[in-house]
Amino acid sequence: MQHSIRIIAFVATAMLATACSHKDRMKPITEAYEKGDYAAAANALAPLLESRLDSEKDRTLYQLEAGMVYSAAGDTKQSAEAWRDADERMWPYLDESPEVSISEQAAAIMTNQTIIKYRGRSYDRIMCCTYHELRDMMEGDLEKSGVDFRRALEWQRDAVDRNAKEIEGLQKKAEEDASQKGYDSNRAMDDQRFKSGLDSAYGPLNELHGYGEYEIPYATFLRGLLLQVQGGSDTLEQATVSYRRVAGMLPEADRAMVEADAILAEQVTAGSAKMPSMAYVFCESGMGPRLDEFRLDIPLFMRQVPYVGAAFPVIKFNAGAPGPFRIRSGDKSATAMLLTDMDRVVGDEFKQRLPAIITMTLVSSATKAVATYLAQEAMQSRGDGMSAFVAIMGAIYQVATNSADLRIWLTLPKHVYYARLEVPESGTLEIDLDDGKHIGPIQLESAGTTVVHIRAPGIGAPPAVRTMHFPTAG
């Protein structure tokens, strides 16, 4: 009887831990957000932030989502608090705390990877700092903005130095766990039925590549712009370096405006030109990738149970994003270029972590299936009538814990577009989005820099617009 109670308690715990995915919980929020109903999205998010259902396990991810939602809703105070909280939760993992603990890995094998604390991906950490920097720029606190950008740069450097080793370490740990559990994950990877399923789900990722060294052009460009508006010769030199780096990451067709920024900063530094009044417009378009779950039979290499179903995460890219916009001021106009494809950024990091995800899923699913089978066999040999009970509870346990980890920052944009022009005498700016939405007229800074930030999460959705003015330094 006590044994039965222990089984029931463990199954109940497992079911509570994996009952609902992040995507399911976020659904009413992302639906409202994509339609441009930012107030409704903020209201729907509040219960998740207040809930203690997941304790601190997913708190970082919810704060990242909150920063985006509250920012679009115009609540700059709450968005700043969310960015800061998420950043502080992730910051210890720069060089102090391990990414995944041994106890978490062990527990994940007996349940699934959703019980591991969400500590943020490299792009989460970089973009969190970038968004907090944008908020500080909007408040006119350029010194604080600089701190945030330096933190973003630290995360990018950390990713270069550490992520390859961490991913390799995760894969090694997964293989060690497989060996300890007596499961040959390498042999499973050679199984043609299983291999075919993997190729079908993940084959398209082979053509997906990031920008190299975990860099995000949008974040690097904004750092250059921050340095530019500060106006010193040393900061302008650094701005030139940032712009050159961005230009080197972009395809030739999208480099022209960034190269023009680099040339201008270089000329002003050399004293051969004065910094004109400028307008910069950024549009974060569409919704970033999501993770869906797909089921695939994995081999157990047991005659009695040759295969068992397992749940794997697969990345999906959302459609429905507004394309390049146009800006107009007086007789001047410009068409936006693609500054950053966030699908590339997120998809590339997912691809790098995928081997470890697959191995851990193999080990976890196989371990649970074999344990259930052996427990049932043991009960049958005892002949005390418990085998049926164990079979039922084992089936419930496997179903309850057979879930893929679908946690991902859902409110990130799909694309970031950018356009700039020198401010003419008219002093106003008109913006025409790709989906027919119009923004303006926006009053421009007559002697300095105007930055317009737009969030357009879906075609036809009312865009969230913020404008920042920076007078000429010095």
ABEGO torsion letter per residue (X at the ends): XAAAAAAAAAAAAAAAAAABBAAAAAAAAAAAAAAGBAAAAAAAAAAAAABAAAEAAAAAAAAAAAAAAAAAAGBAAAAAAAAAAAAAAAAAAAAABBABBAAAAAAAAABBAAABBBAEBAAAAAAAAAAAAAAAAAAGBAAAAAAAAAAAAAAAAAAAAAAAAAAAAAAAAAAAAAAAAGBBAAAAAABAAAAAAAAAAAAAAAABBBAEGGBBAAAAAAAAAAAAAAGBAAAAAAAAAAAAAAAAABBAAAAAAAAAAAAAAAAAAAGABBBBBBBBBBBBBEBBBBBBBBBBBBBAGBAABABBBBBBBBBBBBBGBBBBBBBBBEABBBBBBBABBAAAAAAAAAAAAAAAAAAAAAAAAAAAAAAAAAAAAAAAAAGAGAAAAAAAAAAAAAAAABBBBABBBAABBABBBBBBBBBBAAGBBBBBBAAGBBBOBBBBBABEBBBBBBBBABBGBBBBBBBBBBBBBX
